[in-house]
């Protein structure tokens, strides 16, 4: 998580706090983002989970805690007296959905800047997982399917009977409603998005132009601030290749396909005499990769954002596969390549975000890419900086714009 010495310089003083403005904190994996936004915007976190409340209090934040019990939660939300509530999604949970429908709510678009684009949404619109005829029909009857571009999408909710009954309970108690798949904001008054491209996707789905506001992404300010605070101390070349792993074996049809791709990278590094560090995803099973020890250094467990940035700053080349960590080497001016030895294409196909020479394939092995890194780092980084400008604004003012829009609402 973010500590006091790793926040940007735009923190709001107590006297500048926006009284009556809350941001819903639901997921442990979003603590860093919540802490950053609370300190940068001057808002208070709202939590219904003891664990989340404890983590935020450990970061020095005052937290408005409400009950997790449905009826008590609804009662406490009505008594909250909020001027405005900020959400990352208004359909991520029954709690967020109820809050969005019973408060003045603003959704801050927090999807990946590097992988969520128009191509992604078109791919998602064709994504269908059959839960069986009976469960599919039940999902349709009770409104548990989601849509994109007029296409009904199955498989967004888990297919199990328990999950269906849980969502049915939420529908009865909270009035829970689904929306557009991975396109939050249907029940919010405003949606703040990073780019005109993302705004265009909302407009294609019937959202009002005046309610979709391009502010840039707070991630731009968060990552840039952390980069500036760590570059002097941690920039080095002690790691030849750094790989951000993903638990792809959980999603792909065959576990062997994914591990074969990782093994190809490990063998490639070994044959070239390059040291390799693999940062395992928090959901990765360490034992799945354990046989690679000796040829690669494995780093498991949850890491702070700051720690990921420090690893990147120590590296000559970063390798990813459909990972939101793609943004880190881009911001840190470190060359990044895409792993595609085995031609595995998950839902988020990020190959279009890379030049052909920075995609690792059987015809463009690591020796070619690494040689380019050693001889053309400046040109590679320049191209990456140009790409950044296509996915965001990157002027260190995105969070400030978000705050100003909130001020306009509550003043």
Residue, then its C-alpha position, 0 to 999 in steps of 0.5 A: x500500500x501507499x505510505x506517506x513518503x510515496x504520495x504525490x505532491x498534490x495532497x489536500x490539507x484538512x481545511x480543503x477537505x470536501x465535507x460530505x463527499x465519500x468514496x466507496x472502498x470495497x476491494x482490498x486490491x484497490x486500497x492504494x487507489x483509495x488512499x491516493x484519491x482520498x488524499x488528493x481529492x480531500x474526500x472520506x472513504x466509505x466502507x462496509x467491510x471491517x478488513x477494508x476499514x482497518x487497512x484504511x485506518x492503518x494508512x492514517x485515514x478517517x473512515x466512515x464505516x457502515x453496516x454490512x447487514x442489508x437493512x441496516x446498510x440501507x438505513x445508514x446510507x439514507x442517514x449519511x447525508x452525502x453531497x456526492x459519492x464517488x464509485x469505481x463501478x455502480x454495478x460491481x456489487x449490490x452495495x455500490x448499486x444501491x448507493x449509486x441509485x440512492x445518492x448523487x453518484x459519480x463513477x470514476x472510470x478505473x479500467x486499465x488504460x493500456x488494455x481497455x479500449x474500443x477493440x476490447x469492448x467489441x471483443x467482450x460483446x462476443x464473449x459468451x459462456x453458456x451456463x446451460x439452458x436452464x441457468x441461462x434462462x433464469x439469468x434472462x428472466x431475472x435480469x442478470x445478463x449484461x449487454x454491449x452493443x445490443x448483444x446480451x452477454x452470458x457468463x458475466x455472473x458465475x453459473x453456479x446455483x449459489x451465485x444465482x440465489x445470492x444475486x436473487x437475494x440482492x435483487x430482492x433486498x437491494x433492488x440490485x440491477x446489472x448494466x453494461x458489461x465492464x462499462x460502469x455508470x448506468x445509474x450514476x449522474x456523471x462518469x469521468x473517463x480518461x480519453x475521448x475514445x472511452x467517451x465515444x464508447x459511452x455515447x454509442x451506448x446511449x449515455x448523454x454527452x454532458x454526463x460523460x466528462x473527459x478528465x484524464x485518469x487519476x492513474x496517470x498522476x498516481x503512477x507518475x508521482x510514484x515514478x518521480x519519487x523512486x527513480x533516483x534511488x532505484x534506477x539501475x540495470x541489475x535485472x536483465x529481464x523482468x516478467x509480470x506473470x498472470x494466472x492465465x491457467x485459470x482462464x485458458x482452456x489448457x494449463x499447458x499452453x500458458x506454462x509452455x509460454x512461460x517456460x519458453x521465456x525462461x529457456x530463452x533467457x537462460x540460453x542468452x545468459x540473461x538473468x530473469x525475475x518473475x513477479x507472480x500475480x497475487x492470485x498465482x499459485x507459486x507451486x505452479x511455477x516452482x519448477x522454474x527455480x534455478x533458471x529464474x528468480x520467483x517473487x510471490x505474494x502481494x506487492x505495493x505499487x511502489x515495489x512494482x515500480x522499484x522492480x521496473x526501475x532496476x530492469x533493462x527490459x520488462x515483459x508482460x502478457x495482457x497485464x494492467x502493469x503495462x502502464x508501469x514501464x511506460x511511465x518509467x521509461x523502461x522498454x517493454x515487450x509482449x510475450x506471445x511465443x505460443x500465440x495465446x490470445x486472451x480477451x484483452x489482446x494487447x498486441x496492437x499496443x506494441x510495435x512488431x519488433x517488441x512482440x516476442x514470437x517464435x520468429x522474433x526471439x528474445x535475442x533480437x528484442x534484447x539487442x534492440x533494447x541495448x542499442x535503441x533504448x532511446x527510440x523505443x522509449x520515445x515510441x512508448x511515450x508517444x503511445x502514452x499520449x494516445x491512452x491518456x492526457x499525462x499532464x499531472x492535472x487529471x486528479x485536479x480536474x476531477x476535484x474541480x468537477x466535484x467542487x462544481x457539484x457541491x458548491 
